[in-house]
Amino acid sequence: MPEGRKSQSGAPHFPAREEIERALSERHTPEVQRKLSAARAAVAGLGGLGSNIALWLARLGVGHILLVDFDRVDLSNLNRQQYFLRHLGMEKTAAMTELLREVNPYLDVRAVCCRVTEENIPELFREWDYILEAFDRPEEKAMLVNGILEHFPEKTLIAASGMAGIGRSKAIQTRKISEHFYLCGDGCSESAPGAGLMAPRVALCAAHQANLAAELIIERA
């Protein structure tokens, strides 16, 4: 059984799996939750975008989640990423796994602490139907997008571009680029002095990505 909060007797305590599943089904309806529970989604990058995306997928009850990142949590992450002081120095994959298990300890969460490269894309994402790109650097975003489109054109790819600064909420859009490729963001905002990556606007873009993933899972399953 997953480890959890200690009861007065000192034993770990969580609601039973059936209780959590019933609560999700009551909110989402049983048929919708069945589709979400069966879905397999990968989050590539666990910064401002990916840490939000991963938590929302877990709260939805997406049953199988892959977390991929090579980095560790540091103080500069806390202005926009879903980590806490207790996570400083931890691998982001480990910290995010801990957070997801606090939401739902029965999810199938797999974590791979590595840098995504052109060479390891086929192995990392072979088993995953929905891939959510959440990298910081444009060259890394392009590398992942090109790799997925080359190796797995049938998979759903949801990427992001343009979410720096604050305000202009309505400029964050979701666009369909090709049959299985979607892009969220305003497509132009880059981080610059006075217009860096801030939690509200980054989270708006992450919400577009997670919301689209949920929509497609429910419509297609």
N, C-alpha and C positions, 0 to 999 in steps of 0.2 A: 504494500500500500504506500502511496506517496507520503512523504513527511509533511506534517502540517503543524498548525498551532497547537501548543500543549494544553491539554485539559487539566483540571485540578488534580487528577491522578498522575499527571506527567505523561500520559499517552497522547500520541498525535491524534488530532480530531479534524475531520472534514465531513461535510455533508456526503451522503452516499452518492455514487455516480447517478443512480436513478433519480435522486432528488434534483440534481443539477440539470439532468436531461429533461425532466418534467418541467422545471422552471423555464428553460429555454423554449420548449415546445409550446408552453402556454403563451409565451410572448410572441413567438414567430409562427405558430401553428405547426402541428406535427409533420406535415409534408414538407414544408419549407425547412424545418430543422433537420429532417432526414437528409436533404440535399446538402446542407451546410456541413453536417457531421461527416459525410462521405467525401467531401472536397479535399483536394491536396494542393496547398498553396505554398510557394517559396518566396521568402523576403530576402532580397539581395542587398545588403547594407542595413545597418541597424543604428543609424544616426537620427537626425530630426525627422526624416520621412519614415524610415523603416521601423524605428521604435514605436511610433504611433500606429503605423499600419499593423504591426504584429499584435499589439494589444487589442486593436479593434477586431482583428480576425479572431482572436481568442474569445473576446466578449460575444462575438456572433456565434461562437461554438463551431467554427471551422475545425474539423476533426483532426487534420494532419497538416502540420506547419513545419517548414524548414527554415531555419535561421542561418544566414551566412554573413560573416564579417571577420576581419582579421584584427580589429583594433581593441583597445582597452578604454574603459570609461575614465575621462579626466574632467577636471573642474570646468574647463571651457565648454563641455557638452551640456551642462545643466541648465543653460538658458533656453534650450529648445528640445532636448531629448528626454525621453521618459525614464530617466534614471534618478537615483537619489544618492545622498552623500555616502550612504553605506556601500554603494557600488564602486566607489572610486578605486581604481587600480584593477578591477575585475575585467576579464574578457567580456566584451559586450554580448557575445553569444551566451555566456554563463549567466550574466546579470539579467538578460531578457528572458532566458528560460525560467529563472527564478520568479520573475514578475508574472509570466504567463501561468505558471503553476499556482500562483496566488489567486488568479482569476478562475482557473479550472484545472485541477491537478490530474484530470483524466484525459486530457488531450494528448495526442501523439505529437510531441514536440521533438524535433531533431535539430541539433546544433552542429555546425561545422565552422571551426575557427580557422579561416584561411583567407587569403586574398584570391578573388576570382580572376582568372586569367583566360586567355583565348584557349589554352590547352585543356583546362579542367572544366570548362563549361559543359561539354557533353556528359561527363560523369556526374557533376554536381546536380544537374537539373533534369536528368533522364526520367526520373520517376514522378515529376511534378507537373500538374496540368496548368496551373496558374502561376505565373512568375511576375513578381512585383519588383521593379527596379527602383532602388532607393540610394544610389551612390551620390557623392558630393561633386566629384570632378567630371566635367563634360567628356573627357577622353575615356573615362571608365564607363560612363553611361553608354557612349557610342560603341565601345567594345562589347558590352553585354548585349545590347540590342542587336548588333550585327551578328554576334555569335548565336543568339537564340533564333533569329530569322534564318540563319544558314542551317543550323543543325536540327531545329525543331519548329518549322514553320506552322505546324498544326497546333502548337501550344498557344495559350492566351498570354500575351505580354502586355503589361501595364507599366509604362515608364512615366517619368516626370521631368519637366524642364521649365524653369522660371518660377521661383517662389520667394525670392529674396525681398527684404524690406518689410514694410508694414502698410496697411491700408489697401485700397484697390481690390477689395475682396471679390467683386464680381468679375475681375479680370482672370481669376483662376477658372479655367474651363477644362472640360474633358473632350478630347477629339478622337475620332476613329481615323487612324492613318491607313490601315489596310485591314484585311479580313479578320486577323487575330491580333492586331497591334493597335494599342491605344496610348495616347499621350495626355498627361494632365499637367496643368500649370498655365502660366501666361505666355510661355514660350520665349520670353525676352529678358526678364529681370535677372540680373546677375549680382552677386555679392560685391559690395563696394563700401568704402568708408561712409558711415552714416546710413547705409542701407544693407546691413548684414543679414544673416539668417536668424530670424526671430521666430519664437514659438508660434504665435497666432497664424501667420501666413504659411509657414511650413506645415502646420497642422491642417490648415485648409486644404492644401494640396494632397497631403497624406489621406485626408478624409475622402477626397475624390477618388483616389486609387482604391482604398478599401471598399468604398461604396460601390464602385464599378465592379470590383471582384465579386461582391455579394450579389449584385444584380445579375451578372453573367452566370454565376453558379446556380442561382435559383431558376433562371430562364432556361438554361441548357440541360440541366440534369434530368 
